């Protein structure tokens, strides 16, 4: 109940604070996807990610082969040899997990490459949106393609096509 009252209060405060401010909505995803450079960057990133996924899958296949050989030979191995093989398999699995993290982790090569390729395009789009907002006197520009919580917007306030025209 308290959460509901808090939410109602926030909505009331937000509604009153927005009165007098000019607000518009854009679809940043639609804008980005209409830019050829962005499409090329996405294709390059997809190709690279696919290659890395294949490389990792091959490495896991090699580990599976190591494990299958170990299973087949396990009864013939001494305790020391068994322990050594198990450690080799676990070490190899860790290496592949580390490689996967180096490629796909939060600070991995794919993230860095995406920053190199996509960030300049995003900056260009955001600059166009900011310029449009300043030229037209908008106080707030909302991105309807993000998870920002926009449930409904009047199409009259959607300025996506205007921004696309500004970028051409």
N, C-alpha and C positions, 0 to 999 in steps of 0.2 A: 504494500500500500504506500509506504514511504517512497519507494522507487518510482511509483506511478505519479505521485504528487511532485516529486523532484523533476521528472520528465515533463510534466505539464507546465511547471514553472519555467523550465528552460525553453520550452516551445513558446510560451507567452513572452518571455524576455527577448528571445530571438525575433519573434514577429514584430514586437514593438521597436526593436533596434534596427530592423531592416526598413521600417517605414521611412520613406524619403530617399532611400538609396536605390540606385539603378542596378538591376541584376540581369545578367544574361547567362545563357547556357550554351556550351559547345560540346561536341563529341570529339575528344582528342584522339581516340582510337581511329575514328573515321578519317580524321585529318592525316594522321600518321600513315595510315594504310593507303592513302591516295598519293603519297609521295614516292616516286620511283626509287630514289636513293634509299629510302627506308625499306622498300620491298627487296632491293638488292642486298642490303645489309642483313635482313632477316633470312634470305636465302643462303647467304654465306655462313651465317651463324648456324642455321639448320644443317648445312652440309658438314660443317666442322663438328657439331655435336653428334651427328650420325656416325661420322668416322670414329670419334672417340668412343662412342657406345659400342661399336663393332670391335675396336681394339680391346676394350675392357671385357667384352663377352668372350673374345678369344683367349684372354688371359684366364678367365674363370673356367673355360673349357680345359685349358692346360692343367689347372689345379684339380679339376674333376678327374682328369687322367692320372695325375699323381696319386690322388686318393684311391682310385680304383686299383692301381698297381699295388698300393700299400695294402688294401683290403685283401687282394689275391695272395700277397706274399707274407702277410702278417703272421701266419702260423709258423712260418719258417724262420722268422727273425728273432734275434735275441731281444731281451727286454731293452737293452741299451740301443740297439738298432731301431726298434719300434719307436722308442721315445725320440730318437733323432729324426726319424721320418715324420713323425707327428709334428715336431717343432718346425721342420722344413715346410710342411704344408701350411701350418698356421702362420709362419713368417711370410710365405708367398701370398696368402690371403690378405695379410696386413698390408703388404706392398701394393696389391691391387686396390684395396680400399683407399689407401693413401693417394694412389694415382687418380682414382675416381674423384676424391675430394679435391685434388689439385686441378682437375678439369672442371668439375661441376659444383664445387663448394661455393660458399658465399663470397669468398675472395679468389675464386678459381679463375682459370684462364678464360673460360666462357664468359664469366661476368666481366672480366677486364676487357675482353674483345668487344662485348656488347657496349661497354662504356665508350670505347674508342669509335665504334661505328655508329651507334644510335644517339649518343649524347649530343653531338653537334646538330643532328636533325631535330631532336627534342628542344634544344635551346632555340633553334630557329623558329619552331612552331610556337613556343612559349613567348618569344619576343614578338611574334606577329599578333598573338592574342593580347598581350599587354599593350602593344601599340594601338590595336583596334579599340580596346577598352578605353584607353586614354583619349583617343581621337573622338570617340562617341560619348564619352562621359559616363561610362559604366564604373560603378564602385566595386562590384563583385562579379567575377566570371566563374561559373561552376562547370566542372567536367562531368557530364552525365554518363560517361562511359566507365568511370571509376566506381569503386564501391563506396561512394560518398553518401549514400543514403537518399538520393533523389528518387522519389517514387513516382512523381508526376511533374511534368513541366509543360507549360503552354508553348506550343510550337512557335508562337510569335516571338518568344524570347530565345529561341535556338539560333545562334549566330554561326553555326558550323560552316555553312555555305559561304558566308561573308569572309570568314578566316581563310577558307580554301581559295577564294578569289584573291585575297591579299597575298597569298603565297605564290600565286602563278605569275 
